[in-house]
Amino acid sequence: MITVLETSIFREWLASIKDLATRLRLARRLEKAQRGNLGDIKQLANFLYEMREFFGAGWRMYYFHQDPLIIVMLNGGGKKFQAKDIKLAKALVMELGEFNEIIKKD
């Protein structure tokens, strides 16, 4: 079992998605992650990953592993704004502090 934590930015982003079916599909993806099925993911840096969904806007949800059984959801967005969203995700990890040494090595 994996513990999935969410930043307030992530919660606000998910709640802001107007299409209920999309919001529910992304929420189900998080439920699967809790059961250990992270699905299609891509490592973006030694500390940063994205969960990829290939429907609609090409949804991405960004996270890092606090430890092997805890992930922290940072933010999300569509493929169109991926570069901006990744930059924000990296900044959020830096704000969390304890990963600064890992980030400096990346």
PDB file as gemmi writes it, atoms N, CA and C in Angstrom:
CRYST1    1.000    1.000    1.000  90.00  90.00  90.00 P 1                      
ATOM      1  N   MET A   1       0.843  -1.186   0.000  1.00  0.00           N  
ATOM      2  CA  MET A   1       0.000   0.000   0.000  1.00  0.00           C  
ATOM      3  C   MET A   1       0.885   1.245   0.000  1.00  0.00           C  
ATOM      4  N   ILE A   2       0.581   2.182  -0.860  1.00  0.00           N  
ATOM      5  CA  ILE A   2       1.325   3.436  -0.960  1.00  0.00           C  
ATOM      6  C   ILE A   2       0.456   4.557  -0.395  1.00  0.00           C  
ATOM      7  N   THR A   3       1.055   5.405   0.406  1.00  0.00           N  
ATOM      8  CA  THR A   3       0.365   6.592   0.904  1.00  0.00           C  
ATOM      9  C   THR A   3       0.544   7.705  -0.120  1.00  0.00           C  
ATOM     10  N   VAL A   4      -0.561   8.292  -0.554  1.00  0.00           N  
ATOM     11  CA  VAL A   4      -0.528   9.382  -1.525  1.00  0.00           C  
ATOM     12  C   VAL A   4      -0.910  10.667  -0.800  1.00  0.00           C  
ATOM     13  N   LEU A   5       0.041  11.567  -0.666  1.00  0.00           N  
ATOM     14  CA  LEU A   5      -0.203  12.879  -0.066  1.00  0.00           C  
ATOM     15  C   LEU A   5      -0.397  13.892  -1.191  1.00  0.00           C  
ATOM     16  N   GLU A   6      -1.107  14.963  -0.913  1.00  0.00           N  
ATOM     17  CA  GLU A   6      -1.379  15.978  -1.932  1.00  0.00           C  
ATOM     18  C   GLU A   6      -1.067  17.361  -1.392  1.00  0.00           C  
ATOM     19  N   THR A   7      -0.382  18.160  -2.196  1.00  0.00           N  
ATOM     20  CA  THR A   7      -0.199  19.564  -1.835  1.00  0.00           C  
ATOM     21  C   THR A   7      -1.523  20.291  -2.066  1.00  0.00           C  
ATOM     22  N   SER A   8      -1.676  21.442  -1.453  1.00  0.00           N  
ATOM     23  CA  SER A   8      -2.893  22.229  -1.679  1.00  0.00           C  
ATOM     24  C   SER A   8      -2.979  22.657  -3.142  1.00  0.00           C  
ATOM     25  N   ILE A   9      -1.844  22.910  -3.772  1.00  0.00           N  
ATOM     26  CA  ILE A   9      -1.837  23.284  -5.193  1.00  0.00           C  
ATOM     27  C   ILE A   9      -2.401  22.143  -6.032  1.00  0.00           C  
ATOM     28  N   PHE A  10      -2.003  20.912  -5.718  1.00  0.00           N  
ATOM     29  CA  PHE A  10      -2.525  19.761  -6.454  1.00  0.00           C  
ATOM     30  C   PHE A  10      -4.034  19.631  -6.247  1.00  0.00           C  
ATOM     31  N   ARG A  11      -4.487  19.717  -5.008  1.00  0.00           N  
ATOM     32  CA  ARG A  11      -5.927  19.589  -4.722  1.00  0.00           C  
ATOM     33  C   ARG A  11      -6.731  20.660  -5.453  1.00  0.00           C  
ATOM     34  N   GLU A  12      -6.223  21.893  -5.444  1.00  0.00           N  
ATOM     35  CA  GLU A  12      -6.922  22.986  -6.130  1.00  0.00           C  
ATOM     36  C   GLU A  12      -6.956  22.746  -7.637  1.00  0.00           C  
ATOM     37  N   TRP A  13      -5.834  22.269  -8.193  1.00  0.00           N  
ATOM     38  CA  TRP A  13      -5.789  21.990  -9.627  1.00  0.00           C  
ATOM     39  C   TRP A  13      -6.821  20.923  -9.989  1.00  0.00           C  
ATOM     40  N   LEU A  14      -6.833  19.825  -9.246  1.00  0.00           N  
ATOM     41  CA  LEU A  14      -7.762  18.737  -9.550  1.00  0.00           C  
ATOM     42  C   LEU A  14      -9.211  19.213  -9.426  1.00  0.00           C  
ATOM     43  N   ALA A  15      -9.506  19.974  -8.395  1.00  0.00           N  
ATOM     44  CA  ALA A  15     -10.869  20.487  -8.196  1.00  0.00           C  
ATOM     45  C   ALA A  15     -11.275  21.482  -9.283  1.00  0.00           C  
ATOM     46  N   SER A  16     -10.294  22.127  -9.918  1.00  0.00           N  
ATOM     47  CA  SER A  16     -10.596  23.141 -10.935  1.00  0.00           C  
ATOM     48  C   SER A  16     -10.969  22.541 -12.289  1.00  0.00           C  
ATOM     49  N   ILE A  17     -10.767  21.255 -12.470  1.00  0.00           N  
ATOM     50  CA  ILE A  17     -11.106  20.619 -13.746  1.00  0.00           C  
ATOM     51  C   ILE A  17     -12.622  20.561 -13.850  1.00  0.00           C  
ATOM     52  N   LYS A  18     -13.155  21.222 -14.862  1.00  0.00           N  
ATOM     53  CA  LYS A  18     -14.603  21.376 -14.975  1.00  0.00           C  
ATOM     54  C   LYS A  18     -15.314  20.090 -15.386  1.00  0.00           C  
ATOM     55  N   ASP A  19     -14.660  19.284 -16.208  1.00  0.00           N  
ATOM     56  CA  ASP A  19     -15.281  18.057 -16.697  1.00  0.00           C  
ATOM     57  C   ASP A  19     -15.253  16.989 -15.603  1.00  0.00           C  
ATOM     58  N   LEU A  20     -16.433  16.622 -15.122  1.00  0.00           N  
ATOM     59  CA  LEU A  20     -16.540  15.666 -14.017  1.00  0.00           C  
ATOM     60  C   LEU A  20     -15.934  14.311 -14.380  1.00  0.00           C  
ATOM     61  N   ALA A  21     -16.159  13.842 -15.598  1.00  0.00           N  
ATOM     62  CA  ALA A  21     -15.619  12.539 -16.004  1.00  0.00           C  
ATOM     63  C   ALA A  21     -14.092  12.542 -15.953  1.00  0.00           C  
ATOM     64  N   THR A  22     -13.483  13.630 -16.377  1.00  0.00           N  
ATOM     65  CA  THR A  22     -12.019  13.745 -16.322  1.00  0.00           C  
ATOM     66  C   THR A  22     -11.540  13.750 -14.881  1.00  0.00           C  
ATOM     67  N   ARG A  23     -12.190  14.551 -14.054  1.00  0.00           N  
ATOM     68  CA  ARG A  23     -11.809  14.638 -12.642  1.00  0.00           C  
ATOM     69  C   ARG A  23     -11.905  13.266 -11.962  1.00  0.00           C  
ATOM     70  N   LEU A  24     -12.974  12.545 -12.242  1.00  0.00           N  
ATOM     71  CA  LEU A  24     -13.155  11.219 -11.649  1.00  0.00           C  
ATOM     72  C   LEU A  24     -12.112  10.231 -12.162  1.00  0.00           C  
ATOM     73  N   ARG A  25     -11.791  10.318 -13.429  1.00  0.00           N  
ATOM     74  CA  ARG A  25     -10.786   9.410 -13.998  1.00  0.00           C  
ATOM     75  C   ARG A  25      -9.412   9.649 -13.370  1.00  0.00           C  
ATOM     76  N   LEU A  26      -9.056  10.909 -13.165  1.00  0.00           N  
ATOM     77  CA  LEU A  26      -7.778  11.223 -12.522  1.00  0.00           C  
ATOM     78  C   LEU A  26      -7.788  10.794 -11.053  1.00  0.00           C  
ATOM     79  N   ALA A  27      -8.918  10.963 -10.386  1.00  0.00           N  
ATOM     80  CA  ALA A  27      -9.032  10.524  -8.988  1.00  0.00           C  
ATOM     81  C   ALA A  27      -8.895   9.003  -8.889  1.00  0.00           C  
ATOM     82  N   ARG A  28      -9.466   8.281  -9.847  1.00  0.00           N  
ATOM     83  CA  ARG A  28      -9.312   6.818  -9.864  1.00  0.00           C  
ATOM     84  C   ARG A  28      -7.851   6.429 -10.062  1.00  0.00           C  
ATOM     85  N   ARG A  29      -7.134   7.213 -10.844  1.00  0.00           N  
ATOM     86  CA  ARG A  29      -5.703   6.935 -11.045  1.00  0.00           C  
ATOM     87  C   ARG A  29      -4.955   7.037  -9.719  1.00  0.00           C  
ATOM     88  N   LEU A  30      -5.314   8.015  -8.903  1.00  0.00           N  
ATOM     89  CA  LEU A  30      -4.693   8.158  -7.583  1.00  0.00           C  
ATOM     90  C   LEU A  30      -5.060   6.989  -6.669  1.00  0.00           C  
ATOM     91  N   GLU A  31      -6.289   6.508  -6.773  1.00  0.00           N  
ATOM     92  CA  GLU A  31      -6.694   5.339  -5.984  1.00  0.00           C  
ATOM     93  C   GLU A  31      -5.876   4.113  -6.382  1.00  0.00           C  
ATOM     94  N   LYS A  32      -5.627   3.939  -7.679  1.00  0.00           N  
ATOM     95  CA  LYS A  32      -4.795   2.824  -8.147  1.00  0.00           C  
ATOM     96  C   LYS A  32      -3.376   2.962  -7.610  1.00  0.00           C  
ATOM     97  N   ALA A  33      -2.869   4.195  -7.581  1.00  0.00           N  
ATOM     98  CA  ALA A  33      -1.517   4.432  -7.055  1.00  0.00           C  
ATOM     99  C   ALA A  33      -1.441   4.010  -5.590  1.00  0.00           C  
ATOM    100  N   GLN A  34      -2.491   4.276  -4.834  1.00  0.00           N  
ATOM    101  CA  GLN A  34      -2.515   3.871  -3.424  1.00  0.00           C  
ATOM    102  C   GLN A  34      -2.410   2.359  -3.277  1.00  0.00           C  
ATOM    103  N   ARG A  35      -2.931   1.644  -4.250  1.00  0.00           N  
ATOM    104  CA  ARG A  35      -2.866   0.175  -4.213  1.00  0.00           C  
ATOM    105  C   ARG A  35      -1.554  -0.347  -4.803  1.00  0.00           C  
ATOM    106  N   GLY A  36      -0.645   0.559  -5.162  1.00  0.00           N  
ATOM    107  CA  GLY A  36       0.659   0.150  -5.669  1.00  0.00           C  
ATOM    108  C   GLY A  36       0.780   0.112  -7.173  1.00  0.00           C  
ATOM    109  N   ASN A  37      -0.290   0.442  -7.888  1.00  0.00           N  
ATOM    110  CA  ASN A  37      -0.264   0.451  -9.346  1.00  0.00           C  
ATOM    111  C   ASN A  37      -0.120   1.893  -9.830  1.00  0.00           C  
ATOM    112  N   LEU A  38       1.115   2.320 -10.072  1.00  0.00           N  
ATOM    113  CA  LEU A  38       1.353   3.695 -10.510  1.00  0.00           C  
ATOM    114  C   LEU A  38       1.038   3.894 -11.986  1.00  0.00           C  
ATOM    115  N   GLY A  39       0.877   2.821 -12.741  1.00  0.00           N  
ATOM    116  CA  GLY A  39       0.517   2.938 -14.146  1.00  0.00           C  
ATOM    117  C   GLY A  39       1.644   3.518 -14.974  1.00  0.00           C  
ATOM    118  N   ASP A  40       1.284   4.262 -16.017  1.00  0.00           N  
ATOM    119  CA  ASP A  40       2.273   4.841 -16.921  1.00  0.00           C  
ATOM    120  C   ASP A  40       2.903   6.058 -16.253  1.00  0.00           C  
ATOM    121  N   ILE A  41       4.180   5.937 -15.929  1.00  0.00           N  
ATOM    122  CA  ILE A  41       4.904   7.049 -15.309  1.00  0.00           C  
ATOM    123  C   ILE A  41       6.184   7.305 -16.084  1.00  0.00           C  
ATOM    124  N   LYS A  42       6.726   8.482 -15.897  1.00  0.00           N  
ATOM    125  CA  LYS A  42       8.003   8.840 -16.512  1.00  0.00           C  
ATOM    126  C   LYS A  42       8.819   9.597 -15.473  1.00  0.00           C  
ATOM    127  N   GLN A  43      10.070   9.204 -15.330  1.00  0.00           N  
ATOM    128  CA  GLN A  43      10.960   9.927 -14.423  1.00  0.00           C  
ATOM    129  C   GLN A  43      11.505  11.140 -15.167  1.00  0.00           C  
ATOM    130  N   LEU A  44      11.329  12.324 -14.586  1.00  0.00           N  
ATOM    131  CA  LEU A  44      11.759  13.574 -15.211  1.00  0.00           C  
ATOM    132  C   LEU A  44      13.089  14.061 -14.664  1.00  0.00           C  
ATOM    133  N   ALA A  45      13.388  13.713 -13.444  1.00  0.00           N  
ATOM    134  CA  ALA A  45      14.642  14.066 -12.768  1.00  0.00           C  
ATOM    135  C   ALA A  45      14.837  12.999 -11.703  1.00  0.00           C  
ATOM    136  N   ASN A  46      15.977  13.028 -11.031  1.00  0.00           N  
ATOM    137  CA  ASN A  46      16.207  11.963 -10.054  1.00  0.00           C  
ATOM    138  C   ASN A  46      15.232  12.012  -8.890  1.00  0.00           C  
ATOM    139  N   PHE A  47      14.424  13.035  -8.798  1.00  0.00           N  
ATOM    140  CA  PHE A  47      13.466  13.180  -7.702  1.00  0.00           C  
ATOM    141  C   PHE A  47      12.040  13.409  -8.183  1.00  0.00           C  
ATOM    142  N   LEU A  48      11.836  13.609  -9.481  1.00  0.00           N  
ATOM    143  CA  LEU A  48      10.540  14.058  -9.987  1.00  0.00           C  
ATOM    144  C   LEU A  48       9.999  13.093 -11.041  1.00  0.00           C  
ATOM    145  N   TYR A  49       8.708  12.778 -10.908  1.00  0.00           N  
ATOM    146  CA  TYR A  49       8.036  11.852 -11.819  1.00  0.00           C  
ATOM    147  C   TYR A  49       6.733  12.473 -12.298  1.00  0.00           C  
ATOM    148  N   GLU A  50       6.236  11.949 -13.419  1.00  0.00           N  
ATOM    149  CA  GLU A  50       4.906  12.332 -13.872  1.00  0.00           C  
ATOM    150  C   GLU A  50       4.091  11.077 -14.132  1.00  0.00           C  
ATOM    151  N   MET A  51       2.837  11.117 -13.688  1.00  0.00           N  
ATOM    152  CA  MET A  51       1.857  10.100 -14.061  1.00  0.00           C  
ATOM    153  C   MET A  51       1.229  10.609 -15.345  1.00  0.00           C  
ATOM    154  N   ARG A  52       1.214   9.764 -16.363  1.00  0.00           N  
ATOM    155  CA  ARG A  52       0.723  10.201 -17.661  1.00  0.00           C  
ATOM    156  C   ARG A  52      -0.611   9.544 -17.987  1.00  0.00           C  
ATOM    157  N   GLU A  53      -1.529  10.362 -18.460  1.00  0.00           N  
ATOM    158  CA  GLU A  53      -2.831   9.895 -18.934  1.00  0.00           C  
ATOM    159  C   GLU A  53      -2.979  10.346 -20.380  1.00  0.00           C  
ATOM    160  N   PHE A  54      -3.313   9.406 -21.245  1.00  0.00           N  
ATOM    161  CA  PHE A  54      -3.379   9.692 -22.674  1.00  0.00           C  
ATOM    162  C   PHE A  54      -4.824   9.831 -23.145  1.00  0.00           C  
ATOM    163  N   PHE A  55      -5.522  10.784 -22.574  1.00  0.00           N  
ATOM    164  CA  PHE A  55      -6.873  11.122 -23.020  1.00  0.00           C  
ATOM    165  C   PHE A  55      -7.049  12.616 -22.828  1.00  0.00           C  
ATOM    166  N   GLY A  56      -8.033  13.170 -23.485  1.00  0.00           N  
ATOM    167  CA  GLY A  56      -8.315  14.599 -23.330  1.00  0.00           C  
ATOM    168  C   GLY A  56      -7.106  15.457 -23.619  1.00  0.00           C  
ATOM    169  N   ALA A  57      -6.726  16.263 -22.645  1.00  0.00           N  
ATOM    170  CA  ALA A  57      -5.614  17.209 -22.805  1.00  0.00           C  
ATOM    171  C   ALA A  57      -4.246  16.541 -22.638  1.00  0.00           C  
ATOM    172  N   GLY A  58      -4.219  15.211 -22.520  1.00  0.00           N  
ATOM    173  CA  GLY A  58      -2.946  14.525 -22.260  1.00  0.00           C  
ATOM    174  C   GLY A  58      -2.492  14.828 -20.846  1.00  0.00           C  
ATOM    175  N   TRP A  59      -3.335  14.516 -19.892  1.00  0.00           N  
ATOM    176  CA  TRP A  59      -3.141  14.919 -18.505  1.00  0.00           C  
ATOM    177  C   TRP A  59      -1.863  14.360 -17.901  1.00  0.00           C  
ATOM    178  N   ARG A  60      -1.209  15.189 -17.073  1.00  0.00           N  
ATOM    179  CA  ARG A  60      -0.007  14.815 -16.336  1.00  0.00           C  
ATOM    180  C   ARG A  60      -0.203  15.215 -14.881  1.00  0.00           C  
ATOM    181  N   MET A  61       0.232  14.335 -13.967  1.00  0.00           N  
ATOM    182  CA  MET A  61       0.200  14.640 -12.541  1.00  0.00           C  
ATOM    183  C   MET A  61       1.613  14.414 -12.013  1.00  0.00           C  
ATOM    184  N   TYR A  62       2.191  15.441 -11.422  1.00  0.00           N  
ATOM    185  CA  TYR A  62       3.598  15.428 -11.018  1.00  0.00           C  
ATOM    186  C   TYR A  62       3.732  15.097  -9.536  1.00  0.00           C  
ATOM    187  N   TYR A  63       4.750  14.278  -9.221  1.00  0.00           N  
ATOM    188  CA  TYR A  63       4.939  13.848  -7.835  1.00  0.00           C  
ATOM    189  C   TYR A  63       6.392  13.497  -7.573  1.00  0.00           C  
ATOM    190  N   PHE A  64       6.719  13.343  -6.296  1.00  0.00           N  
ATOM    191  CA  PHE A  64       8.012  12.790  -5.908  1.00  0.00           C  
ATOM    192  C   PHE A  64       7.777  11.749  -4.824  1.00  0.00           C  
ATOM    193  N   HIS A  65       8.758  10.852  -4.683  1.00  0.00           N  
ATOM    194  CA  HIS A  65       8.708   9.830  -3.636  1.00  0.00           C  
ATOM    195  C   HIS A  65       9.331  10.404  -2.376  1.00  0.00           C  
ATOM    196  N   GLN A  66       8.569  10.459  -1.310  1.00  0.00           N  
ATOM    197  CA  GLN A  66       9.145  10.846  -0.026  1.00  0.00           C  
ATOM    198  C   GLN A  66       9.941   9.671   0.524  1.00  0.00           C  
ATOM    199  N   ASP A  67       9.439   8.485   0.312  1.00  0.00           N  
ATOM    200  CA  ASP A  67      10.162   7.230   0.532  1.00  0.00           C  
ATOM    201  C   ASP A  67       9.457   6.213  -0.366  1.00  0.00           C  
ATOM    202  N   PRO A  68       9.905   4.965  -0.423  1.00  0.00           N  
ATOM    203  CA  PRO A  68       9.291   4.037  -1.382  1.00  0.00           C  
ATOM    204  C   PRO A  68       7.779   3.848  -1.233  1.00  0.00           C  
ATOM    205  N   LEU A  69       7.241   4.105  -0.054  1.00  0.00           N  
ATOM    206  CA  LEU A  69       5.817   3.879   0.159  1.00  0.00           C  
ATOM    207  C   LEU A  69       5.008   5.156   0.362  1.00  0.00           C  
ATOM    208  N   ILE A  70       5.619   6.304   0.133  1.00  0.00           N  
ATOM    209  CA  ILE A  70       4.907   7.584   0.254  1.00  0.00           C  
ATOM    210  C   ILE A  70       5.238   8.429  -0.975  1.00  0.00           C  
ATOM    211  N   ILE A  71       4.190   8.874  -1.689  1.00  0.00           N  
ATOM    212  CA  ILE A  71       4.406   9.819  -2.776  1.00  0.00           C  
ATOM    213  C   ILE A  71       3.650  11.104  -2.462  1.00  0.00           C  
ATOM    214  N   VAL A  72       4.190  12.209  -2.931  1.00  0.00           N  
ATOM    215  CA  VAL A  72       3.583  13.520  -2.707  1.00  0.00           C  
ATOM    216  C   VAL A  72       3.210  14.104  -4.064  1.00  0.00           C  
ATOM    217  N   MET A  73       1.906  14.277  -4.275  1.00  0.00           N  
ATOM    218  CA  MET A  73       1.409  14.869  -5.512  1.00  0.00           C  
ATOM    219  C   MET A  73       1.628  16.375  -5.430  1.00  0.00           C  
ATOM    220  N   LEU A  74       2.287  16.920  -6.439  1.00  0.00           N  
ATOM    221  CA  LEU A  74       2.687  18.325  -6.419  1.00  0.00           C  
ATOM    222  C   LEU A  74       1.726  19.221  -7.186  1.00  0.00           C  
ATOM    223  N   ASN A  75       1.493  18.892  -8.440  1.00  0.00           N  
ATOM    224  CA  ASN A  75       0.636  19.689  -9.305  1.00  0.00           C  
ATOM    225  C   ASN A  75       0.274  18.848 -10.515  1.00  0.00           C  
ATOM    226  N   GLY A  76      -0.463  19.424 -11.428  1.00  0.00           N  
ATOM    227  CA  GLY A  76      -0.853  18.699 -12.624  1.00  0.00           C  
ATOM    228  C   GLY A  76      -1.179  19.652 -13.744  1.00  0.00           C  
ATOM    229  N   GLY A  77      -1.456  19.086 -14.903  1.00  0.00           N  
ATOM    230  CA  GLY A  77      -1.800  19.898 -16.054  1.00  0.00           C  
ATOM    231  C   GLY A  77      -1.884  19.058 -17.305  1.00  0.00           C  
ATOM    232  N   GLY A  78      -2.140  19.738 -18.415  1.00  0.00           N  
ATOM    233  CA  GLY A  78      -2.211  19.079 -19.708  1.00  0.00           C  
ATOM    234  C   GLY A  78      -0.877  19.137 -20.427  1.00  0.00           C  
ATOM    235  N   LYS A  79      -0.776  18.345 -21.471  1.00  0.00           N  
ATOM    236  CA  LYS A  79       0.460  18.256 -22.251  1.00  0.00           C  
ATOM    237  C   LYS A  79       0.878  19.629 -22.794  1.00  0.00           C  
ATOM    238  N   LYS A  80      -0.085  20.453 -23.147  1.00  0.00           N  
ATOM    239  CA  LYS A  80       0.196  21.758 -23.757  1.00  0.00           C  
ATOM    240  C   LYS A  80       1.063  22.646 -22.863  1.00  0.00           C  
ATOM    241  N   PHE A  81       0.875  22.552 -21.555  1.00  0.00           N  
ATOM    242  CA  PHE A  81       1.610  23.402 -20.614  1.00  0.00           C  
ATOM    243  C   PHE A  81       2.635  22.618 -19.805  1.00  0.00           C  
ATOM    244  N   GLN A  82       3.087  21.509 -20.348  1.00  0.00           N  
ATOM    245  CA  GLN A  82       3.961  20.592 -19.623  1.00  0.00           C  
ATOM    246  C   GLN A  82       5.234  21.255 -19.112  1.00  0.00           C  
ATOM    247  N   ALA A  83       5.908  22.045 -19.934  1.00  0.00           N  
ATOM    248  CA  ALA A  83       7.173  22.668 -19.508  1.00  0.00           C  
ATOM    249  C   ALA A  83       6.948  23.579 -18.299  1.00  0.00           C  
ATOM    250  N   LYS A  84       5.887  24.369 -18.340  1.00  0.00           N  
ATOM    251  CA  LYS A  84       5.562  25.267 -17.225  1.00  0.00           C  
ATOM    252  C   LYS A  84       5.213  24.461 -15.971  1.00  0.00           C  
ATOM    253  N   ASP A  85       4.464  23.393 -16.148  1.00  0.00           N  
ATOM    254  CA  ASP A  85       4.052  22.563 -15.014  1.00  0.00           C  
ATOM    255  C   ASP A  85       5.240  21.849 -14.372  1.00  0.00           C  
ATOM    256  N   ILE A  86       6.189  21.395 -15.191  1.00  0.00           N  
ATOM    257  CA  ILE A  86       7.386  20.742 -14.652  1.00  0.00           C  
ATOM    258  C   ILE A  86       8.217  21.742 -13.856  1.00  0.00           C  
ATOM    259  N   LYS A  87       8.331  22.950 -14.376  1.00  0.00           N  
ATOM    260  CA  LYS A  87       9.082  23.997 -13.661  1.00  0.00           C  
ATOM    261  C   LYS A  87       8.445  24.263 -12.295  1.00  0.00           C  
ATOM    262  N   LEU A  88       7.125  24.336 -12.255  1.00  0.00           N  
ATOM    263  CA  LEU A  88       6.418  24.542 -10.987  1.00  0.00           C  
ATOM    264  C   LEU A  88       6.642  23.359 -10.049  1.00  0.00           C  
ATOM    265  N   ALA A  89       6.577  22.138 -10.573  1.00  0.00           N  
ATOM    266  CA  ALA A  89       6.782  20.950  -9.736  1.00  0.00           C  
ATOM    267  C   ALA A  89       8.165  20.972  -9.097  1.00  0.00           C  
ATOM    268  N   LYS A  90       9.181  21.332  -9.869  1.00  0.00           N  
ATOM    269  CA  LYS A  90      10.539  21.413  -9.316  1.00  0.00           C  
ATOM    270  C   LYS A  90      10.617  22.472  -8.222  1.00  0.00           C  
ATOM    271  N   ALA A  91       9.968  23.604  -8.445  1.00  0.00           N  
ATOM    272  CA  ALA A  91       9.968  24.672  -7.439  1.00  0.00           C  
ATOM    273  C   ALA A  91       9.266  24.214  -6.160  1.00  0.00           C  
ATOM    274  N   LEU A  92       8.190  23.461  -6.304  1.00  0.00           N  
ATOM    275  CA  LEU A  92       7.470  22.967  -5.127  1.00  0.00           C  
ATOM    276  C   LEU A  92       8.325  22.007  -4.314  1.00  0.00           C  
ATOM    277  N   VAL A  93       9.079  21.151  -4.991  1.00  0.00           N  
ATOM    278  CA  VAL A  93       9.967  20.244  -4.266  1.00  0.00           C  
ATOM    279  C   VAL A  93      11.014  21.044  -3.507  1.00  0.00           C  
ATOM    280  N   MET A  94      11.559  22.075  -4.144  1.00  0.00           N  
ATOM    281  CA  MET A  94      12.561  22.920  -3.471  1.00  0.00           C  
ATOM    282  C   MET A  94      11.960  23.555  -2.219  1.00  0.00           C  
ATOM    283  N   GLU A  95      10.716  23.989  -2.311  1.00  0.00           N  
ATOM    284  CA  GLU A  95      10.058  24.599  -1.154  1.00  0.00           C  
ATOM    285  C   GLU A  95       9.902  23.604  -0.006  1.00  0.00           C  
ATOM    286  N   LEU A  96       9.754  22.354  -0.337  1.00  0.00           N  
ATOM    287  CA  LEU A  96       9.586  21.341   0.706  1.00  0.00           C  
ATOM    288  C   LEU A  96      10.870  21.090   1.478  1.00  0.00           C  
ATOM    289  N   GLY A  97      11.995  21.569   0.947  1.00  0.00           N  
ATOM    290  CA  GLY A  97      13.222  21.637   1.723  1.00  0.00           C  
ATOM    291  C   GLY A  97      14.096  20.420   1.769  1.00  0.00           C  
ATOM    292  N   GLU A  98      13.609  19.306   2.240  1.00  0.00           N  
ATOM    293  CA  GLU A  98      14.483  18.180   2.518  1.00  0.00           C  
ATOM    294  C   GLU A  98      15.092  17.554   1.277  1.00  0.00           C  
ATOM    295  N   PHE A  99      14.631  17.915   0.101  1.00  0.00           N  
ATOM    296  CA  PHE A  99      15.162  17.331  -1.124  1.00  0.00           C  
ATOM    297  C   PHE A  99      16.144  18.256  -1.834  1.00  0.00           C  
ATOM    298  N   ASN A 100      16.538  19.350  -1.211  1.00  0.00           N  
ATOM    299  CA  ASN A 100      17.453  20.299  -1.852  1.00  0.00           C  
ATOM    300  C   ASN A 100      18.759  19.658  -2.283  1.00  0.00           C  
ATOM    301  N   GLU A 101      19.325  18.780  -1.486  1.00  0.00           N  
ATOM    302  CA  GLU A 101      20.596  18.149  -1.850  1.00  0.00           C  
ATOM    303  C   GLU A 101      20.438  17.249  -3.073  1.00  0.00           C  
ATOM    304  N   ILE A 102      19.337  16.534  -3.160  1.00  0.00           N  
ATOM    305  CA  ILE A 102      19.082  15.684  -4.324  1.00  0.00           C  
ATOM    306  C   ILE A 102      18.952  16.549  -5.569  1.00  0.00           C  
ATOM    307  N   ILE A 103      18.218  17.649  -5.456  1.00  0.00           N  
ATOM    308  CA  ILE A 103      17.979  18.525  -6.598  1.00  0.00           C  
ATOM    309  C   ILE A 103      19.287  19.119  -7.100  1.00  0.00           C  
ATOM    310  N   LYS A 104      20.167  19.507  -6.202  1.00  0.00           N  
ATOM    311  CA  LYS A 104      21.439  20.106  -6.605  1.00  0.00           C  
ATOM    312  C   LYS A 104      22.282  19.140  -7.424  1.00  0.00           C  
ATOM    313  N   LYS A 105      22.103  17.828  -7.205  1.00  0.00           N  
ATOM    314  CA  LYS A 105      22.872  16.827  -7.944  1.00  0.00           C  
ATOM    315  C   LYS A 105      22.291  16.577  -9.324  1.00  0.00           C  
ATOM    316  N   ASP A 106      21.048  16.956  -9.551  1.00  0.00           N  
ATOM    317  CA  ASP A 106      20.365  16.670 -10.812  1.00  0.00           C  
ATOM    318  C   ASP A 106      20.802  17.602 -11.916  1.00  0.00           C  
TER     319      ASP A 106                                                      
END                                                                             
